[in-house]
Every structure is written in structure tokens, then in C-alpha cells.
Amino acid sequence: METAPTDLTKELRAKGYRLTPQRQFVLQAVAAMDHATPEAICEEVRRTARGVNLSTVYRTLELLEELGLVTHTHLGHGAQIYHTADQPAHVHLVCRGCGRILEAADSAAEPLVQRLKQDYGFETDVRHLAVFGTCAECSARQQDEERGELEDEAS
């Protein structure tokens, strides 16, 4: 994450909080892991601080989001994923094949955003937009498998 520890300390203190080790560990884990669930963040934090539990991670994530340091997105029916708020706005592309999460520039969704505004007066927050489909690698693998099946049938 771009925010230096001293900047983070100042920001927390200005809002009446202090930088506890747990808060620092959680923020560092979010920054290191990019898109991660609270459970995965907790596992990462426990590598350094064994005593941190999942409820502490959830409370810390809630506070860090309230302070504008992290943000979350829901990617289907599972737990929300978190990433640092200093990342540029982006659309989440979720592969149904391998589960990988790719990022597309928010400008990729601009035609949709404009259409929703024009037709419905709806202001879209693309930071929470997730598009489900198949990534290039899974598509290629699927095509290779289909070609192999066709070759087997032709033999």
C-alpha cells in the first residue's frame, strides 16, 4: 500500500484512533494479498501474530473501510473480498473456471455506466461491479478440450 506507516498513524490519530499492531497487520495483509477474504487475511495475519482471531480481523476491516483505507466487493455468494482503497477504480472480472479475479479499468464499463445513467438515471459505482465469465486461459483450455473431443470422434 502506498500509505506510509507514519501517514497511517497520523490519519488514525486525527480520527481518534491509534495504530495498533492488529490494525497494522491487517492493513499490511490486505495490501500484500490484493483481493482477499477476511478468512484469508486472518490466515496471513496469523503468520506474524498468532493471537489475532477472525472477529478482530472483521472489526479491523470495518474500521479501515470506514476510514477509507480499504474497500470491499461482493463476488457472488461467498465472503466479500477486500483490497486497499488507494487502487484506481476498477471492474472485477471473475472467472467461473479457475476462480481468478482480474481487474479491468473502470473505463471498460463506461458505455454501460452511461447507458444506465441515460436510461434509468442510475449512478453506477464500478468499484463494486463484478462481471462473471471465463478468463482467456480457461477459454483456451476449453477450446483445446473440445478440439481433442472432435478429433477423437473423427478417428
CYANA upper distance limits for C-alpha pairs under 8 A (distance plus 0.5 A):
  1 MET  CA     28 GLN  CA      7.93
  1 MET  CA     31 ALA  CA      5.66
  1 MET  CA     32 ALA  CA      8.27
  1 MET  CA     84 THR  CA      7.33
  1 MET  CA     86 ASP  CA      7.89
  2 GLU  CA     86 ASP  CA      7.77
  3 THR  CA      7 ASP  CA      6.65
  3 THR  CA      8 LEU  CA      6.79
  4 ALA  CA      8 LEU  CA      6.73
  5 PRO  CA      9 THR  CA      6.50
  6 THR  CA     10 LYS  CA      6.62
  7 ASP  CA     11 GLU  CA      6.57
  8 LEU  CA     12 LEU  CA      6.57
  8 LEU  CA     19 LEU  CA      8.04
  9 THR  CA     13 ARG  CA      6.56
  9 THR  CA     18 ARG  CA      7.07
  9 THR  CA     19 LEU  CA      6.03
 10 LYS  CA     14 ALA  CA      6.48
 11 GLU  CA     15 LYS  CA      6.99
 12 LEU  CA     16 GLY  CA      6.83
 12 LEU  CA     17 TYR  CA      5.31
 12 LEU  CA     18 ARG  CA      6.09
 12 LEU  CA     19 LEU  CA      7.08
 12 LEU  CA     67 LEU  CA      8.37
 13 ARG  CA     17 TYR  CA      5.32
 13 ARG  CA     18 ARG  CA      5.88
 13 ARG  CA     19 LEU  CA      8.30
 19 LEU  CA     23 ARG  CA      6.66
 19 LEU  CA     24 GLN  CA      6.97
 20 THR  CA     24 GLN  CA      6.81
 21 PRO  CA     25 PHE  CA      6.51
 22 GLN  CA     26 VAL  CA      6.60
 22 GLN  CA     49 ALA  CA      8.47
 22 GLN  CA     52 VAL  CA      7.66
 22 GLN  CA     56 THR  CA      8.42
 22 GLN  CA     57 VAL  CA      8.49
 22 GLN  CA     60 THR  CA      8.24
 23 ARG  CA     27 LEU  CA      6.62
 23 ARG  CA     60 THR  CA      6.56
 24 GLN  CA     28 GLN  CA      6.54
 25 PHE  CA     29 ALA  CA      6.58
 25 PHE  CA     45 VAL  CA      6.33
 25 PHE  CA     48 THR  CA      8.44
 25 PHE  CA     49 ALA  CA      8.45
 26 VAL  CA     30 VAL  CA      6.71
 26 VAL  CA     41 ILE  CA      7.32
 26 VAL  CA     42 CYS  CA      8.11
 26 VAL  CA     45 VAL  CA      6.75
 26 VAL  CA     57 VAL  CA      7.20
 26 VAL  CA     60 THR  CA      7.66
 26 VAL  CA     61 LEU  CA      7.93
 27 LEU  CA     31 ALA  CA      6.72
 27 LEU  CA     64 LEU  CA      8.28
 27 LEU  CA     70 VAL  CA      8.41
 27 LEU  CA     84 THR  CA      8.46
 28 GLN  CA     32 ALA  CA      6.56
 29 ALA  CA     33 MET  CA      6.40
 29 ALA  CA     41 ILE  CA      6.38
 29 ALA  CA     44 GLU  CA      6.67
 29 ALA  CA     45 VAL  CA      6.85
 30 VAL  CA     34 ASP  CA      6.33
 30 VAL  CA     35 HIS  CA      7.85
 30 VAL  CA     36 ALA  CA      7.34
 30 VAL  CA     41 ILE  CA      7.00
 30 VAL  CA     70 VAL  CA      8.40
 30 VAL  CA     82 TYR  CA      7.17
 30 VAL  CA     83 HIS  CA      6.17
 30 VAL  CA     84 THR  CA      6.96
 31 ALA  CA     83 HIS  CA      7.07
 31 ALA  CA     84 THR  CA      6.36
 33 MET  CA     41 ILE  CA      8.20
 33 MET  CA     83 HIS  CA      8.35
 34 ASP  CA     82 TYR  CA      7.84
 34 ASP  CA     83 HIS  CA      5.67
 34 ASP  CA     84 THR  CA      7.70
 35 HIS  CA     81 ILE  CA      6.17
 35 HIS  CA     82 TYR  CA      5.94
 35 HIS  CA     83 HIS  CA      5.70
 35 HIS  CA    101 ILE  CA      8.32
 36 ALA  CA     40 ALA  CA      6.45
 36 ALA  CA     41 ILE  CA      6.78
 36 ALA  CA     81 ILE  CA      5.39
 36 ALA  CA     82 TYR  CA      5.89
 36 ALA  CA     83 HIS  CA      7.46
 37 THR  CA     41 ILE  CA      6.67
 37 THR  CA     79 ALA  CA      6.64
 37 THR  CA     80 GLN  CA      6.47
 37 THR  CA     81 ILE  CA      5.00
 37 THR  CA     82 TYR  CA      6.77
 38 PRO  CA     42 CYS  CA      6.51
 38 PRO  CA     54 LEU  CA      7.85
 38 PRO  CA     57 VAL  CA      7.14
 38 PRO  CA     58 TYR  CA      7.02
 38 PRO  CA     61 LEU  CA      8.49
 38 PRO  CA     79 ALA  CA      8.10
 38 PRO  CA     80 GLN  CA      8.19
 38 PRO  CA     81 ILE  CA      7.63
 38 PRO  CA     82 TYR  CA      8.03
 39 GLU  CA     43 GLU  CA      6.81
 39 GLU  CA     54 LEU  CA      7.28
 40 ALA  CA     44 GLU  CA      6.77
 41 ILE  CA     45 VAL  CA      6.65
 41 ILE  CA     57 VAL  CA      8.04
 42 CYS  CA     46 ARG  CA      6.57
 42 CYS  CA     52 VAL  CA      7.88
 42 CYS  CA     53 ASN  CA      7.42
 42 CYS  CA     54 LEU  CA      6.42
 42 CYS  CA     57 VAL  CA      6.66
 43 GLU  CA     47 ARG  CA      7.21
 44 GLU  CA     48 THR  CA      8.12
 45 VAL  CA     49 ALA  CA      6.39
 45 VAL  CA     50 ARG  CA      8.01
 45 VAL  CA     52 VAL  CA      7.72
 46 ARG  CA     50 ARG  CA      4.84
 46 ARG  CA     51 GLY  CA      7.50
 46 ARG  CA     52 VAL  CA      6.78
 52 VAL  CA     56 THR  CA      6.94
 52 VAL  CA     57 VAL  CA      7.88
 53 ASN  CA     57 VAL  CA      7.05
 54 LEU  CA     58 TYR  CA      6.75
 55 SER  CA     59 ARG  CA      6.67
 56 THR  CA     60 THR  CA      6.48
 57 VAL  CA     61 LEU  CA      6.50
 58 TYR  CA     62 GLU  CA      6.65
 59 ARG  CA     63 LEU  CA      6.78
 60 THR  CA     64 LEU  CA      6.53
 61 LEU  CA     65 GLU  CA      6.48
 61 LEU  CA     70 VAL  CA      7.81
 62 GLU  CA     66 GLU  CA      6.66
 63 LEU  CA     67 LEU  CA      6.69
 64 LEU  CA     68 GLY  CA      6.77
 64 LEU  CA     69 LEU  CA      5.75
 64 LEU  CA     70 VAL  CA      6.23
 65 GLU  CA     69 LEU  CA      6.09
 65 GLU  CA     70 VAL  CA      5.22
 65 GLU  CA     71 THR  CA      6.02
 65 GLU  CA     72 HIS  CA      8.43
 68 GLY  CA     85 ALA  CA      6.92
 69 LEU  CA     84 THR  CA      6.51
 69 LEU  CA     85 ALA  CA      5.66
 69 LEU  CA     86 ASP  CA      7.67
 70 VAL  CA     82 TYR  CA      7.14
 70 VAL  CA     83 HIS  CA      6.15
 70 VAL  CA     84 THR  CA      4.73
 70 VAL  CA     85 ALA  CA      4.96
 70 VAL  CA     86 ASP  CA      8.27
 71 THR  CA     82 TYR  CA      6.13
 71 THR  CA     83 HIS  CA      6.23
 71 THR  CA     84 THR  CA      6.64
 71 THR  CA     85 ALA  CA      5.90
 72 HIS  CA     80 GLN  CA      6.65
 72 HIS  CA     81 ILE  CA      5.85
 72 HIS  CA     82 TYR  CA      4.82
 72 HIS  CA     83 HIS  CA      6.92
 72 HIS  CA    128 HIS  CA      7.97
 73 THR  CA     80 GLN  CA      5.96
 73 THR  CA     81 ILE  CA      5.94
 73 THR  CA     82 TYR  CA      7.09
 73 THR  CA    127 ARG  CA      7.88
 73 THR  CA    128 HIS  CA      5.61
 73 THR  CA    129 LEU  CA      8.10
 73 THR  CA    130 ALA  CA      8.41
 74 HIS  CA     78 GLY  CA      8.03
 74 HIS  CA     79 ALA  CA      7.38
 74 HIS  CA     80 GLN  CA      4.96
 74 HIS  CA     81 ILE  CA      6.88
 74 HIS  CA    128 HIS  CA      7.62
 74 HIS  CA    130 ALA  CA      8.16
 75 LEU  CA     79 ALA  CA      8.19
 75 LEU  CA     80 GLN  CA      6.97
 75 LEU  CA     81 ILE  CA      7.83
 75 LEU  CA     94 VAL  CA      7.99
 75 LEU  CA    130 ALA  CA      6.69
 83 HIS  CA     87 GLN  CA      8.47
 89 ALA  CA    105 ALA  CA      7.50
 89 ALA  CA    106 ASP  CA      6.28
 89 ALA  CA    126 VAL  CA      7.40
 89 ALA  CA    127 ARG  CA      5.91
 90 HIS  CA    103 GLU  CA      6.52
 90 HIS  CA    104 ALA  CA      6.05
 90 HIS  CA    105 ALA  CA      5.31
 90 HIS  CA    106 ASP  CA      4.98
 90 HIS  CA    126 VAL  CA      6.94
 90 HIS  CA    127 ARG  CA      6.13
 91 VAL  CA    103 GLU  CA      6.21
 91 VAL  CA    104 ALA  CA      5.63
 91 VAL  CA    105 ALA  CA      6.82
 91 VAL  CA    106 ASP  CA      6.17
 91 VAL  CA    108 ALA  CA      8.45
 91 VAL  CA    109 ALA  CA      7.91
 91 VAL  CA    126 VAL  CA      6.36
 91 VAL  CA    127 ARG  CA      6.67
 91 VAL  CA    128 HIS  CA      7.83
 91 VAL  CA    129 LEU  CA      5.94
 91 VAL  CA    130 ALA  CA      6.53
 91 VAL  CA    131 VAL  CA      7.95
 92 HIS  CA    101 ILE  CA      6.89
 92 HIS  CA    102 LEU  CA      6.40
 92 HIS  CA    103 GLU  CA      5.51
 92 HIS  CA    104 ALA  CA      7.04
 92 HIS  CA    128 HIS  CA      8.40
 92 HIS  CA    129 LEU  CA      6.74
 92 HIS  CA    130 ALA  CA      5.08
 92 HIS  CA    131 VAL  CA      6.67
 93 LEU  CA    101 ILE  CA      6.08
 93 LEU  CA    102 LEU  CA      5.42
 93 LEU  CA    103 GLU  CA      6.45
 93 LEU  CA    104 ALA  CA      7.54
 93 LEU  CA    130 ALA  CA      6.34
 93 LEU  CA    131 VAL  CA      5.43
 93 LEU  CA    132 PHE  CA      6.45
 93 LEU  CA    133 GLY  CA      7.83
 94 VAL  CA     99 GLY  CA      6.75
 94 VAL  CA    100 ARG  CA      6.50
 94 VAL  CA    101 ILE  CA      5.22
 94 VAL  CA    102 LEU  CA      6.97
 94 VAL  CA    130 ALA  CA      7.34
 94 VAL  CA    131 VAL  CA      6.56
 94 VAL  CA    132 PHE  CA      5.28
 94 VAL  CA    133 GLY  CA      6.77
 94 VAL  CA    134 THR  CA      7.97
 94 VAL  CA    135 CYS  CA      8.32
 95 CYS  CA     99 GLY  CA      5.41
 95 CYS  CA    100 ARG  CA      5.94
 95 CYS  CA    101 ILE  CA      7.01
 95 CYS  CA    132 PHE  CA      6.50
 95 CYS  CA    133 GLY  CA      5.68
 95 CYS  CA    134 THR  CA      5.11
 95 CYS  CA    135 CYS  CA      5.86
 96 ARG  CA    100 ARG  CA      8.50
 96 ARG  CA    132 PHE  CA      7.05
 96 ARG  CA    133 GLY  CA      6.24
 96 ARG  CA    134 THR  CA      6.27
 97 GLY  CA    134 THR  CA      6.60
 97 GLY  CA    135 CYS  CA      8.11
 97 GLY  CA    138 CYS  CA      6.64
 98 CYS  CA    138 CYS  CA      7.61
100 ARG  CA    135 CYS  CA      8.45
104 ALA  CA    108 ALA  CA      7.06
105 ALA  CA    109 ALA  CA      8.33
106 ASP  CA    110 GLU  CA      7.32
106 ASP  CA    126 VAL  CA      6.95
106 ASP  CA    127 ARG  CA      8.44
109 ALA  CA    113 VAL  CA      6.59
109 ALA  CA    126 VAL  CA      8.10
110 GLU  CA    114 GLN  CA      6.50
111 PRO  CA    115 ARG  CA      6.59
112 LEU  CA    116 LEU  CA      6.60
113 VAL  CA    117 LYS  CA      6.74
113 VAL  CA    123 GLU  CA      7.93
113 VAL  CA    124 THR  CA      6.46
114 GLN  CA    118 GLN  CA      6.51
115 ARG  CA    119 ASP  CA      6.38
115 ARG  CA    120 TYR  CA      8.48
116 LEU  CA    120 TYR  CA      5.93
116 LEU  CA    121 GLY  CA      7.07
116 LEU  CA    122 PHE  CA      6.02
116 LEU  CA    123 GLU  CA      7.88
116 LEU  CA    124 THR  CA      8.09
117 LYS  CA    121 GLY  CA      4.77
117 LYS  CA    122 PHE  CA      5.07
117 LYS  CA    123 GLU  CA      6.34
117 LYS  CA    124 THR  CA      8.21
118 GLN  CA    122 PHE  CA      8.26
125 ASP  CA    129 LEU  CA      7.54
134 THR  CA    138 CYS  CA      6.65
134 THR  CA    139 SER  CA      6.59
135 CYS  CA    139 SER  CA      6.61
136 ALA  CA    140 ALA  CA      6.58
137 GLU  CA    141 ARG  CA      6.64
138 CYS  CA    142 GLN  CA      6.50
139 SER  CA    143 GLN  CA      6.66
140 ALA  CA    144 ASP  CA      6.63
141 ARG  CA    145 GLU  CA      6.70
142 GLN  CA    146 GLU  CA      6.69
143 GLN  CA    147 ARG  CA      6.60
144 ASP  CA    148 GLY  CA      6.64
145 GLU  CA    149 GLU  CA      6.74
146 GLU  CA    150 LEU  CA      6.71
147 ARG  CA    151 GLU  CA      6.66
148 GLY  CA    152 ASP  CA      6.69
149 GLU  CA    153 GLU  CA      6.74
150 LEU  CA    154 ALA  CA      6.68
151 GLU  CA    155 SER  CA      6.80
